[in-house]
Amino acid sequence: MFLHHLHSLQTNTLTNQIRMISPESYLISSIALETASTIMLTKTINNKMWFAPVYMGYGFSFYLFPKALQKFELSVAYTIWSGFGIIFTMVYDAMKLRKLCAMKQLMGSLLVILGIYFVNMK
């Protein structure tokens, strides 16, 4: 009886901890996984084994994204998700190639950020 009660308390504590994860955390994690998976796509050219982590990353990203919809409207969450994915991928490319971004890329990124801002306005 005591062990059953102890197990019940542990399960409830874990469930409460999972519930405490904020929608913002789900969205940030989804963006990070999607961006990492997109960046890893370049590795699949020479080594097909990279497809497994790429697909798992995308899968977890798509699993977490709907959990962010507890707080965000779909249009807002998707704009943030895709916009930051684009910007982070561009920053990674600039760092990897060790070159400055072209003015067109910077202007495009600014437009993405402005788009995210305007979509989030009420």
C-alpha positions, 0 to 999 in steps of 0.5 A, spaced: 500 500 500 505 504 501 509 503 495 503 504 491 502 511 494 509 513 493 509 511 486 502 515 485 506 521 488 512 520 484 508 520 478 503 526 479 510 530 481 513 528 474 506 529 471 506 536 474 513 538 472 511 536 465 505 541 465 509 546 468 513 547 461 511 553 458 508 554 451 514 559 450 519 553 451 516 548 447 516 553 441 523 555 442 525 547 443 521 546 436 525 552 433 532 549 435 530 542 433 528 544 426 534 549 425 539 543 427 535 538 423 536 543 417 543 545 418 544 537 418 541 536 412 548 538 408 551 532 412 547 527 408 550 529 402 556 525 403 553 520 409 546 517 408 547 515 416 545 523 417 538 522 415 536 518 422 538 524 426 535 529 421 528 526 421 528 525 428 530 532 429 524 534 425 519 529 428 521 532 435 520 539 432 513 537 429 511 534 436 513 540 440 510 545 435 503 544 437 504 544 444 506 552 443 499 553 440 496 552 448 498 560 448 500 562 441 495 563 435 497 558 429 499 564 425 503 567 430 507 561 432 508 559 425 511 566 423 515 566 429 518 558 428 519 559 420 522 566 421 527 565 426 529 558 423 530 562 416 534 567 420 538 562 424 540 558 418 543 564 415 547 566 421 550 559 421 551 559 414 555 566 415 559 563 421 561 557 417 563 560 411 566 566 415 564 571 410 559 577 411 552 577 409 550 580 403 546 587 403 540 583 400 540 577 406 541 583 411 535 586 408 531 580 407 532 578 415 530 585 417 523 584 413 523 577 416 523 580 423 519 586 421 514 581 419 514 577 425 513 583 429 507 585 425 504 578 425 504 579 433 501 586 433 494 586 436 
